[in-house]
Protein backbone atom coordinates (compact mmCIF):
# COMPACT_ATOMS: atom_id res chain seq x y z
CA UNK A 1 0.00 0.00 0.00
CA UNK A 2 2.78 2.45 0.94
CA UNK A 3 4.72 1.56 -2.21
CA UNK A 4 1.68 2.16 -4.43
CA UNK A 5 0.92 5.41 -2.61
CA UNK A 6 4.48 6.66 -3.21
CA UNK A 7 4.25 5.69 -6.89
CA UNK A 8 0.99 7.56 -7.39
CA UNK A 9 2.06 10.54 -5.28
CA UNK A 10 4.01 12.31 -8.08
CA UNK A 11 0.86 12.33 -10.24
CA UNK A 12 -1.20 13.96 -7.49
CA UNK A 13 1.73 16.30 -6.67
CA UNK A 14 1.53 17.70 -10.22
CA UNK A 15 -2.24 18.11 -9.76
CA UNK A 16 -1.49 19.95 -6.51
CA UNK A 17 1.02 22.18 -8.28
CA UNK A 18 -1.61 23.04 -10.87
CA UNK A 19 -4.11 23.76 -8.11
CA UNK A 20 -1.64 26.18 -6.48
CA UNK A 21 -1.01 27.89 -9.82
CA UNK A 22 -4.75 28.34 -10.38
CA UNK A 23 -5.54 29.32 -6.82
CA UNK A 24 -2.75 31.91 -6.68
CA UNK A 25 -3.84 33.29 -10.06
CA UNK A 26 -0.36 32.55 -11.44
CA UNK A 27 -2.38 30.57 -13.97
CA UNK A 28 -5.56 32.40 -14.99
CA UNK A 29 -8.79 30.65 -15.98
CA UNK A 30 -8.08 31.59 -19.59
CA UNK A 31 -4.59 30.06 -19.40
CA UNK A 32 -6.07 26.87 -17.89
CA UNK A 33 -8.65 26.69 -20.67
CA UNK A 34 -5.97 26.96 -23.36
CA UNK A 35 -3.72 24.40 -21.64
CA UNK A 36 -6.67 22.00 -21.42
CA UNK A 37 -7.43 22.57 -25.10
CA UNK A 38 -3.79 21.86 -26.07
CA UNK A 39 -3.75 18.63 -24.07
CA UNK A 40 -7.19 17.51 -25.28
CA UNK A 41 -6.75 18.19 -28.98
CA UNK A 42 -3.02 17.67 -29.47
CA UNK A 43 -0.92 16.00 -26.76
CA UNK A 44 -3.41 13.42 -25.49
CA UNK A 45 -4.66 12.70 -29.00
CA UNK A 46 -1.07 12.05 -30.15
CA UNK A 47 -0.49 9.71 -27.19
CA UNK A 48 -3.70 7.77 -27.82
CA UNK A 49 -3.10 7.44 -31.56
CA UNK A 50 0.48 6.23 -31.06
CA UNK A 51 -0.60 3.68 -28.48
CA UNK A 52 -3.48 2.38 -30.63
CA UNK A 53 -1.52 2.33 -33.90
CA UNK A 54 1.39 0.40 -32.39
CA UNK A 55 -0.75 -2.21 -30.63
CA UNK A 56 -2.07 -5.28 -32.47
CA UNK A 57 -5.85 -5.01 -32.67
CA UNK A 58 -6.17 -8.45 -31.02
CA UNK A 59 -4.51 -7.00 -27.90
CA UNK A 60 -6.90 -4.06 -27.72
CA UNK A 61 -10.46 -5.32 -28.19
CA UNK A 62 -11.96 -7.57 -25.52
CA UNK A 63 -15.72 -8.03 -25.70
CA UNK A 64 -16.05 -9.57 -22.22
CA UNK A 65 -14.11 -6.67 -20.73
CA UNK A 66 -16.45 -4.15 -22.33
CA UNK A 67 -19.52 -6.15 -21.24
CA UNK A 68 -18.27 -6.51 -17.67
CA UNK A 69 -17.34 -2.85 -17.32
CA UNK A 70 -20.61 -1.78 -18.93
CA UNK A 71 -22.72 -3.94 -16.60
CA UNK A 72 -20.90 -2.89 -13.43
CA UNK A 73 -21.13 0.76 -14.44
CA UNK A 74 -24.80 0.46 -15.38
CA UNK A 75 -25.66 -0.86 -11.90
CA UNK A 76 -24.04 2.14 -10.18
CA UNK A 77 -25.66 4.48 -12.73
CA UNK A 78 -29.01 2.95 -11.82
CA UNK A 79 -28.39 3.26 -8.07
CA UNK A 80 -27.41 6.94 -8.37
CA UNK A 81 -30.45 7.62 -10.56
CA UNK A 82 -32.80 5.84 -8.13
CA UNK A 83 -31.42 7.82 -5.17
CA UNK A 84 -31.89 11.06 -7.13
CA UNK A 85 -35.50 10.19 -7.96
CA UNK A 86 -36.20 9.30 -4.31
CA UNK A 87 -35.04 12.82 -3.44
CA UNK A 88 -37.53 14.25 -5.92
CA UNK A 89 -35.07 15.37 -8.60
CA UNK A 90 -36.05 15.70 -12.25
CA UNK A 91 -34.57 13.58 -15.06
CA UNK A 92 -31.87 16.08 -16.21
CA UNK A 93 -30.55 16.63 -12.67
CA UNK A 94 -30.66 12.90 -11.89
CA UNK A 95 -28.67 12.19 -15.07
CA UNK A 96 -25.94 14.64 -14.01
CA UNK A 97 -25.67 12.96 -10.60
CA UNK A 98 -25.57 9.52 -12.22
CA UNK A 99 -22.83 10.74 -14.56
CA UNK A 100 -20.80 11.94 -11.55
CA UNK A 101 -21.19 8.49 -9.99
CA UNK A 102 -19.64 6.57 -12.91
CA UNK A 103 -17.58 8.77 -15.24
CA UNK A 104 -13.98 8.92 -14.08
CA UNK A 105 -11.03 10.96 -15.29
CA UNK A 106 -9.78 8.12 -17.50
CA UNK A 107 -8.43 10.31 -20.30
CA UNK A 108 -6.50 13.00 -18.45
CA UNK A 109 -5.50 11.00 -15.34
CA UNK A 110 -6.10 7.32 -15.97
CA UNK A 111 -4.38 6.79 -19.30
CA UNK A 112 -1.04 8.38 -18.37
CA UNK A 113 -1.00 7.12 -14.76
CA UNK A 114 -2.15 3.54 -15.31
CA UNK A 115 0.09 3.03 -18.35
CA UNK A 116 3.09 3.98 -16.19
CA UNK A 117 2.00 2.00 -13.11
CA UNK A 118 0.88 -1.18 -14.91
CA UNK A 119 3.05 -0.89 -18.04
CA UNK A 120 2.09 -0.43 -21.68
CA UNK A 121 0.03 -3.64 -21.57
CA UNK A 122 -2.57 -1.61 -19.64
CA UNK A 123 -3.18 0.74 -22.56
CA UNK A 124 -5.64 -1.55 -24.38
CA UNK A 125 -8.00 -2.07 -21.40
CA UNK A 126 -7.85 1.63 -20.46
CA UNK A 127 -8.75 2.67 -24.02
CA UNK A 128 -11.73 0.29 -23.99
CA UNK A 129 -12.95 1.86 -20.73
CA UNK A 130 -12.47 5.34 -22.16
CA UNK A 131 -14.30 4.43 -25.38
CA UNK A 132 -17.22 2.91 -23.46
CA UNK A 133 -17.54 6.02 -21.31
CA UNK A 134 -17.45 8.36 -24.31
CA UNK A 135 -19.68 6.40 -26.66
CA UNK A 136 -22.28 4.98 -24.26
CA UNK A 137 -22.56 7.29 -21.27
CA UNK A 138 -21.71 10.61 -22.91
CA UNK A 139 -24.45 9.85 -25.45
CA UNK A 140 -26.84 8.69 -22.74
CA UNK A 141 -26.64 11.94 -20.77
CA UNK A 142 -27.41 13.99 -23.89
CA UNK A 143 -30.47 11.79 -24.50
CA UNK A 144 -31.70 12.03 -20.91
CA UNK A 145 -31.24 15.80 -20.54
CA UNK A 146 -32.85 16.66 -23.86
CA UNK A 147 -35.52 13.97 -23.56
CA UNK A 148 -36.30 15.02 -20.00
CA UNK A 149 -36.78 18.63 -21.06
CA UNK A 150 -38.74 17.97 -24.26
CA UNK A 151 -40.69 14.96 -23.03
CA UNK A 152 -39.55 12.91 -26.02
CA UNK A 153 -36.43 12.06 -28.00
CA UNK A 154 -36.04 14.24 -31.09
CA UNK A 155 -34.07 13.55 -34.25
CA UNK A 156 -32.01 16.66 -33.50
CA UNK A 157 -30.86 15.03 -30.25
CA UNK A 158 -29.56 11.97 -32.10
CA UNK A 159 -27.80 14.24 -34.56
CA UNK A 160 -26.25 16.17 -31.66
CA UNK A 161 -25.00 12.91 -30.15
CA UNK A 162 -23.44 11.81 -33.43
CA UNK A 163 -21.72 15.14 -33.99
CA UNK A 164 -20.44 15.11 -30.43
CA UNK A 165 -18.74 11.76 -30.99
CA UNK A 166 -17.28 12.81 -34.36
CA UNK A 167 -15.86 16.00 -32.85
CA UNK A 168 -14.30 14.31 -29.83
CA UNK A 169 -10.54 14.03 -30.50
CA UNK A 170 -10.20 11.06 -28.13
CA UNK A 171 -12.74 9.04 -30.10
CA UNK A 172 -11.19 10.11 -33.41
CA UNK A 173 -7.68 9.21 -32.18
CA UNK A 174 -8.77 5.78 -30.94
CA UNK A 175 -10.65 4.96 -34.17
CA UNK A 176 -7.83 6.16 -36.43
CA UNK A 177 -5.20 4.35 -34.36
CA UNK A 178 -7.14 1.08 -34.32
CA UNK A 179 -7.79 1.37 -38.06
CA UNK A 180 -4.07 1.91 -38.64
CA UNK A 181 -3.32 -1.15 -36.51
CA UNK A 182 -5.99 -3.28 -38.23
CA UNK A 183 -4.48 -2.48 -41.64
CA UNK A 184 -1.06 -3.56 -40.29
CA UNK A 185 0.49 -0.32 -41.49
CA UNK A 186 3.96 0.41 -40.11
CA UNK A 187 4.38 3.70 -38.27
CA UNK A 188 7.32 5.53 -39.93
CA UNK A 189 10.10 6.45 -37.50
CA UNK A 190 9.79 10.25 -37.99
CA UNK A 191 6.03 10.02 -37.41
CA UNK A 192 6.51 7.81 -34.34
CA UNK A 193 9.08 10.21 -32.90
CA UNK A 194 6.76 13.17 -33.57
CA UNK A 195 3.89 11.42 -31.78
CA UNK A 196 6.18 10.41 -28.91
CA UNK A 197 7.43 13.96 -28.35
CA UNK A 198 3.99 15.54 -28.64
CA UNK A 199 2.34 12.79 -26.59
CA UNK A 200 4.99 13.21 -23.91
CA UNK A 201 3.41 16.53 -23.02
CA UNK A 202 0.09 14.82 -22.26
CA UNK A 203 0.92 13.47 -18.80
CA UNK A 204 2.30 16.61 -17.10
CA UNK A 205 0.00 18.90 -19.10
CA UNK A 206 -3.15 16.94 -18.27
CA UNK A 207 -2.32 16.62 -14.57
CA UNK A 208 -1.42 20.30 -14.26
CA UNK A 209 -4.63 21.27 -16.09
CA UNK A 210 -6.71 19.10 -13.71
CA UNK A 211 -5.23 20.88 -10.72
CA UNK A 212 -5.58 24.37 -12.20
CA UNK A 213 -9.22 23.68 -13.10
CA UNK A 214 -9.93 22.44 -9.54
CA UNK A 215 -8.95 25.88 -8.23
CA UNK A 216 -12.17 27.26 -9.67
CA UNK A 217 -14.42 24.50 -8.30
CA UNK A 218 -16.83 25.24 -5.47
CA UNK A 219 -17.51 23.15 -2.36
CA UNK A 220 -21.28 23.69 -2.29
CA UNK A 221 -23.82 20.93 -1.59
CA UNK A 222 -21.36 19.05 0.60
CA UNK A 223 -23.65 16.13 1.47
CA UNK A 224 -24.61 15.48 -2.16
CA UNK A 225 -20.98 15.81 -3.28
CA UNK A 226 -19.96 13.36 -0.55
CA UNK A 227 -22.52 10.80 -1.73
CA UNK A 228 -21.51 11.16 -5.39
CA UNK A 229 -17.80 10.94 -4.51
CA UNK A 230 -18.42 7.77 -2.49
CA UNK A 231 -20.38 6.30 -5.39
CA UNK A 232 -17.53 7.02 -7.80
CA UNK A 233 -14.61 6.00 -5.60
CA UNK A 234 -16.18 3.04 -3.77
CA UNK A 235 -19.34 1.72 -5.41
CA UNK A 236 -18.13 2.01 -9.00
CA UNK A 237 -14.91 -0.01 -8.61
CA UNK A 238 -16.72 -2.49 -6.34
CA UNK A 239 -19.46 -3.31 -8.87
CA UNK A 240 -17.03 -3.31 -11.80
CA UNK A 241 -14.85 -5.74 -9.82
CA UNK A 242 -17.87 -8.00 -9.24
CA UNK A 243 -18.64 -7.91 -12.97
CA UNK A 244 -15.14 -8.56 -14.38
CA UNK A 245 -14.08 -11.05 -11.70
CA UNK A 246 -17.29 -13.04 -11.14
CA UNK A 247 -20.07 -12.40 -13.68
CA UNK A 248 -17.95 -11.99 -16.84
CA UNK A 249 -14.49 -13.12 -15.69
CA UNK A 250 -11.51 -11.92 -17.71
CA UNK A 251 -7.78 -12.36 -17.19
CA UNK A 252 -6.52 -11.02 -13.87
CA UNK A 253 -4.28 -8.33 -15.35
CA UNK A 254 -7.00 -6.76 -17.52
CA UNK A 255 -9.46 -6.98 -14.62
CA UNK A 256 -6.99 -5.17 -12.36
CA UNK A 257 -6.57 -2.34 -14.88
CA UNK A 258 -10.33 -1.97 -15.42
CA UNK A 259 -11.06 -1.91 -11.68
CA UNK A 260 -8.31 0.68 -11.16
CA UNK A 261 -9.78 2.78 -13.98
CA UNK A 262 -13.22 2.58 -12.33
CA UNK A 263 -11.68 3.90 -9.08
CA UNK A 264 -10.62 7.22 -10.63
CA UNK A 265 -12.25 10.49 -9.48
CA UNK A 266 -15.09 12.25 -11.31
CA UNK A 267 -14.09 13.57 -14.74
CA UNK A 268 -14.00 17.27 -15.51
CA UNK A 269 -16.16 16.88 -18.61
CA UNK A 270 -19.16 16.13 -16.36
CA UNK A 271 -18.96 19.70 -15.09
CA UNK A 272 -18.60 20.98 -18.66
CA UNK A 273 -21.80 19.17 -19.65
CA UNK A 274 -23.63 20.37 -16.54
CA UNK A 275 -22.56 23.95 -17.21
CA UNK A 276 -23.41 23.71 -20.91
CA UNK A 277 -26.97 22.53 -20.21
CA UNK A 278 -27.39 24.63 -17.06
CA UNK A 279 -28.15 21.55 -14.93
CA UNK A 280 -26.64 21.29 -11.42
CA UNK A 281 -23.16 22.61 -12.29
CA UNK A 282 -22.33 23.36 -8.63
CA UNK A 283 -22.92 19.82 -7.40
CA UNK A 284 -20.89 18.44 -10.31
CA UNK A 285 -18.12 20.91 -9.47
CA UNK A 286 -18.12 19.90 -5.80
CA UNK A 287 -18.14 16.18 -6.67
CA UNK A 288 -15.06 16.64 -8.87
CA UNK A 289 -13.25 18.55 -6.12
CA UNK A 290 -14.15 16.14 -3.30
CA UNK A 291 -13.51 12.95 -5.28
CA UNK A 292 -10.14 14.17 -6.60
CA UNK A 293 -8.91 15.06 -3.11
CA UNK A 294 -10.16 11.77 -1.63
CA UNK A 295 -8.68 9.76 -4.52
CA UNK A 296 -5.17 10.59 -3.29
CA UNK A 297 -5.82 7.84 -0.73
CA UNK A 298 -8.52 5.70 -2.34
CA UNK A 299 -6.85 5.13 -5.72
CA UNK A 300 -3.63 3.71 -4.19
CA UNK A 301 -5.78 1.49 -1.94
CA UNK A 302 -7.66 0.05 -4.91
CA UNK A 303 -4.48 -0.39 -7.00
CA UNK A 304 -2.76 -2.11 -4.05
CA UNK A 305 -5.76 -4.45 -3.69
CA UNK A 306 -5.95 -5.42 -7.36
CA UNK A 307 -2.15 -5.80 -7.53
CA UNK A 308 -2.01 -8.18 -4.56
CA UNK A 309 -1.00 -11.75 -5.50
C-alpha positions as MATLAB code, in Angstrom:
seq = 'XXXXXXXXXXXXXXXXXXXXXXXXXXXXXXXXXXXXXXXXXXXXXXXXXXXXXXXXXXXXXXXXXXXXXXXXXXXXXXXXXXXXXXXXXXXXXXXXXXXXXXXXXXXXXXXXXXXXXXXXXXXXXXXXXXXXXXXXXXXXXXXXXXXXXXXXXXXXXXXXXXXXXXXXXXXXXXXXXXXXXXXXXXXXXXXXXXXXXXXXXXXXXXXXXXXXXXXXXXXXXXXXXXXXXXXXXXXXXXXXXXXXXXXXXXXXXXXXXXXXXXXXXXXXXXXXXXXXXXXXXXXXXXXXXXXXXXXXXXXXXXXXXXXXX';
ca = [
       0.000    0.000    0.000;
       2.783    2.452    0.942;
       4.722    1.556   -2.208;
       1.676    2.161   -4.434;
       0.921    5.410   -2.614;
       4.477    6.657   -3.208;
       4.253    5.688   -6.892;
       0.990    7.561   -7.391;
       2.061   10.535   -5.276;
       4.009   12.311   -8.081;
       0.859   12.333  -10.236;
      -1.197   13.964   -7.494;
       1.730   16.297   -6.674;
       1.526   17.702  -10.216;
      -2.235   18.115   -9.756;
      -1.487   19.952   -6.507;
       1.020   22.184   -8.278;
      -1.613   23.040  -10.873;
      -4.111   23.765   -8.109;
      -1.645   26.176   -6.476;
      -1.014   27.893   -9.823;
      -4.747   28.343  -10.383;
      -5.538   29.318   -6.821;
      -2.752   31.909   -6.677;
      -3.836   33.288  -10.065;
      -0.362   32.555  -11.440;
      -2.383   30.572  -13.975;
      -5.557   32.403  -14.988;
      -8.789   30.647  -15.975;
      -8.078   31.591  -19.585;
      -4.595   30.056  -19.398;
      -6.069   26.872  -17.886;
      -8.652   26.695  -20.672;
      -5.966   26.960  -23.359;
      -3.721   24.396  -21.643;
      -6.672   21.999  -21.423;
      -7.426   22.567  -25.102;
      -3.790   21.857  -26.068;
      -3.746   18.626  -24.074;
      -7.185   17.511  -25.276;
      -6.748   18.195  -28.983;
      -3.024   17.669  -29.474;
      -0.919   16.004  -26.764;
      -3.407   13.420  -25.489;
      -4.658   12.695  -28.998;
      -1.072   12.050  -30.154;
      -0.489    9.714  -27.192;
      -3.702    7.772  -27.817;
      -3.103    7.444  -31.564;
       0.478    6.235  -31.062;
      -0.598    3.675  -28.476;
      -3.479    2.384  -30.628;
      -1.517    2.331  -33.900;
       1.386    0.398  -32.388;
      -0.750   -2.211  -30.630;
      -2.073   -5.284  -32.465;
      -5.852   -5.010  -32.669;
      -6.171   -8.446  -31.020;
      -4.505   -7.005  -27.899;
      -6.903   -4.061  -27.720;
     -10.456   -5.325  -28.194;
     -11.962   -7.570  -25.517;
     -15.721   -8.031  -25.695;
     -16.049   -9.574  -22.223;
     -14.106   -6.670  -20.727;
     -16.452   -4.148  -22.328;
     -19.516   -6.145  -21.242;
     -18.266   -6.515  -17.671;
     -17.339   -2.853  -17.317;
     -20.612   -1.780  -18.926;
     -22.721   -3.941  -16.604;
     -20.899   -2.888  -13.428;
     -21.126    0.757  -14.437;
     -24.804    0.458  -15.383;
     -25.664   -0.863  -11.896;
     -24.042    2.139  -10.181;
     -25.656    4.478  -12.732;
     -29.014    2.951  -11.819;
     -28.391    3.264   -8.066;
     -27.408    6.943   -8.373;
     -30.451    7.617  -10.558;
     -32.805    5.842   -8.134;
     -31.423    7.823   -5.165;
     -31.885   11.056   -7.128;
     -35.502   10.192   -7.961;
     -36.203    9.296   -4.310;
     -35.038   12.817   -3.438;
     -37.533   14.253   -5.919;
     -35.070   15.374   -8.598;
     -36.049   15.697  -12.249;
     -34.569   13.585  -15.055;
     -31.874   16.078  -16.213;
     -30.554   16.628  -12.669;
     -30.663   12.903  -11.894;
     -28.669   12.193  -15.069;
     -25.941   14.641  -14.007;
     -25.674   12.961  -10.599;
     -25.567    9.518  -12.221;
     -22.832   10.738  -14.560;
     -20.802   11.937  -11.551;
     -21.192    8.492   -9.987;
     -19.644    6.567  -12.913;
     -17.585    8.769  -15.239;
     -13.979    8.925  -14.080;
     -11.033   10.964  -15.286;
      -9.784    8.121  -17.502;
      -8.434   10.309  -20.298;
      -6.500   13.005  -18.445;
      -5.498   11.003  -15.343;
      -6.100    7.316  -15.972;
      -4.377    6.786  -19.301;
      -1.037    8.384  -18.368;
      -0.997    7.120  -14.764;
      -2.150    3.538  -15.306;
       0.093    3.028  -18.348;
       3.088    3.976  -16.192;
       2.001    2.002  -13.113;
       0.881   -1.181  -14.911;
       3.050   -0.891  -18.045;
       2.088   -0.426  -21.681;
       0.026   -3.638  -21.567;
      -2.572   -1.608  -19.642;
      -3.184    0.737  -22.563;
      -5.636   -1.552  -24.377;
      -7.995   -2.068  -21.399;
      -7.850    1.628  -20.463;
      -8.750    2.671  -24.018;
     -11.727    0.295  -23.987;
     -12.952    1.855  -20.732;
     -12.470    5.342  -22.160;
     -14.305    4.434  -25.375;
     -17.223    2.906  -23.457;
     -17.544    6.020  -21.306;
     -17.448    8.360  -24.308;
     -19.682    6.398  -26.661;
     -22.280    4.975  -24.264;
     -22.563    7.286  -21.267;
     -21.713   10.611  -22.914;
     -24.449    9.846  -25.448;
     -26.844    8.692  -22.736;
     -26.639   11.941  -20.768;
     -27.413   13.986  -23.889;
     -30.467   11.793  -24.496;
     -31.698   12.032  -20.908;
     -31.243   15.797  -20.538;
     -32.848   16.656  -23.865;
     -35.518   13.972  -23.563;
     -36.301   15.021  -19.997;
     -36.778   18.630  -21.061;
     -38.736   17.969  -24.258;
     -40.692   14.961  -23.027;
     -39.548   12.908  -26.021;
     -36.429   12.056  -27.999;
     -36.040   14.237  -31.086;
     -34.067   13.546  -34.251;
     -32.013   16.657  -33.505;
     -30.857   15.030  -30.247;
     -29.564   11.973  -32.101;
     -27.803   14.239  -34.560;
     -26.251   16.167  -31.662;
     -24.997   12.907  -30.152;
     -23.442   11.812  -33.433;
     -21.724   15.139  -33.995;
     -20.437   15.106  -30.429;
     -18.741   11.760  -30.992;
     -17.281   12.813  -34.357;
     -15.860   16.001  -32.846;
     -14.298   14.306  -29.826;
     -10.540   14.028  -30.502;
     -10.197   11.065  -28.127;
     -12.739    9.044  -30.098;
     -11.187   10.113  -33.407;
      -7.683    9.206  -32.181;
      -8.774    5.779  -30.938;
     -10.650    4.965  -34.167;
      -7.825    6.162  -36.429;
      -5.204    4.351  -34.360;
      -7.138    1.079  -34.315;
      -7.790    1.375  -38.056;
      -4.066    1.912  -38.644;
      -3.322   -1.146  -36.511;
      -5.987   -3.281  -38.226;
      -4.477   -2.479  -41.637;
      -1.057   -3.563  -40.287;
       0.491   -0.323  -41.489;
       3.962    0.406  -40.109;
       4.382    3.703  -38.268;
       7.318    5.533  -39.926;
      10.104    6.446  -37.501;
       9.786   10.246  -37.990;
       6.030   10.019  -37.406;
       6.505    7.811  -34.344;
       9.077   10.215  -32.901;
       6.762   13.174  -33.573;
       3.893   11.425  -31.783;
       6.183   10.411  -28.910;
       7.431   13.962  -28.354;
       3.993   15.543  -28.638;
       2.335   12.794  -26.590;
       4.989   13.206  -23.915;
       3.408   16.534  -23.021;
       0.093   14.815  -22.259;
       0.923   13.469  -18.796;
       2.298   16.613  -17.096;
       0.002   18.901  -19.097;
      -3.148   16.937  -18.272;
      -2.319   16.618  -14.566;
      -1.424   20.302  -14.256;
      -4.631   21.266  -16.091;
      -6.707   19.095  -13.713;
      -5.225   20.880  -10.725;
      -5.576   24.367  -12.203;
      -9.219   23.681  -13.096;
      -9.932   22.441   -9.545;
      -8.951   25.875   -8.225;
     -12.170   27.264   -9.671;
     -14.419   24.500   -8.303;
     -16.827   25.239   -5.467;
     -17.514   23.148   -2.363;
     -21.284   23.688   -2.288;
     -23.823   20.927   -1.592;
     -21.361   19.051    0.600;
     -23.652   16.125    1.471;
     -24.605   15.477   -2.162;
     -20.982   15.813   -3.280;
     -19.956   13.359   -0.552;
     -22.521   10.795   -1.733;
     -21.513   11.164   -5.387;
     -17.803   10.941   -4.506;
     -18.421    7.768   -2.486;
     -20.382    6.305   -5.388;
     -17.531    7.023   -7.801;
     -14.610    6.003   -5.595;
     -16.180    3.038   -3.769;
     -19.341    1.719   -5.414;
     -18.134    2.011   -8.995;
     -14.906   -0.010   -8.614;
     -16.717   -2.491   -6.343;
     -19.463   -3.312   -8.866;
     -17.033   -3.305  -11.800;
     -14.847   -5.744   -9.815;
     -17.872   -8.004   -9.243;
     -18.644   -7.912  -12.973;
     -15.141   -8.558  -14.376;
     -14.077  -11.050  -11.698;
     -17.289  -13.041  -11.145;
     -20.065  -12.398  -13.681;
     -17.954  -11.988  -16.836;
     -14.491  -13.120  -15.690;
     -11.513  -11.918  -17.711;
      -7.778  -12.361  -17.194;
      -6.516  -11.022  -13.868;
      -4.276   -8.328  -15.350;
      -7.001   -6.765  -17.516;
      -9.459   -6.983  -14.618;
      -6.986   -5.173  -12.359;
      -6.573   -2.341  -14.878;
     -10.332   -1.968  -15.418;
     -11.060   -1.911  -11.676;
      -8.312    0.685  -11.160;
      -9.781    2.780  -13.979;
     -13.217    2.585  -12.329;
     -11.684    3.898   -9.077;
     -10.618    7.215  -10.632;
     -12.248   10.492   -9.483;
     -15.087   12.252  -11.313;
     -14.088   13.567  -14.739;
     -14.001   17.275  -15.512;
     -16.163   16.881  -18.606;
     -19.163   16.129  -16.355;
     -18.961   19.699  -15.091;
     -18.596   20.977  -18.660;
     -21.802   19.174  -19.654;
     -23.627   20.371  -16.540;
     -22.565   23.946  -17.207;
     -23.414   23.709  -20.912;
     -26.974   22.530  -20.206;
     -27.392   24.630  -17.059;
     -28.149   21.551  -14.933;
     -26.642   21.288  -11.416;
     -23.164   22.606  -12.290;
     -22.330   23.359   -8.635;
     -22.925   19.816   -7.395;
     -20.886   18.436  -10.311;
     -18.116   20.912   -9.471;
     -18.123   19.895   -5.799;
     -18.143   16.175   -6.674;
     -15.059   16.640   -8.869;
     -13.255   18.551   -6.120;
     -14.155   16.141   -3.300;
     -13.510   12.955   -5.278;
     -10.143   14.170   -6.599;
      -8.911   15.063   -3.114;
     -10.161   11.772   -1.632;
      -8.684    9.762   -4.525;
      -5.170   10.591   -3.287;
      -5.821    7.841   -0.732;
      -8.525    5.700   -2.335;
      -6.851    5.128   -5.718;
      -3.627    3.714   -4.193;
      -5.778    1.492   -1.939;
      -7.657    0.051   -4.913;
      -4.484   -0.389   -6.999;
      -2.760   -2.106   -4.047;
      -5.763   -4.449   -3.685;
      -5.945   -5.423   -7.362;
      -2.148   -5.804   -7.528;
      -2.007   -8.185   -4.560;
      -1.001  -11.750   -5.502;
];
